[in-house]
C-alpha cells in the first residue's frame, strides 16, 4: 500500500473543504435554504466525515488540511483586525450596542451550554 505525502493529503483536504463550501453555496441558493452557504457546506462536510469514518476508521483525509490551517490561523484574523481599525470611529460611537450584541449572546450560550451539560451529567449518573 502506497503512502501519500502529507502535503498531498493537505491539498486533498483543502480541496474537500472548498468543494463542500461551493456545494453549500449552490444548495443554499438553488433550494432557497434559510442557512448561509458556508453553514450548509459545513453540514455537508460533517456528513462526509461521518461517512468516511464509518468506511475507513482512522485519520480523515482532512486532518493534514486542518493542521495546515491551524498553523496559519493568525493570518486569518488580519482582515478582521483591519476591519476593526477601519471602522474604529463607528465602533466607538456605537459601543453600547456592539458590547451588548457581544455579551448577551455569550452569556446566553454559556448558560445554555452549562444547563445542557448539567442535565446530561445528571442523566448519566
Buried (B, 14 or more C-beta within 10 A) or exposed (E): EEEEEEEEBBBBBBEBBEBBBEBBBEBBEEEEBEBEBEEBBBBBBEEBBEEBEEEEEEEBBBBBBBEBBEEEEEEEEEEEEEEEEEEEEEBEEEEEEEEEEEEEEEEEEEEEEEEEEEEEEEEEE
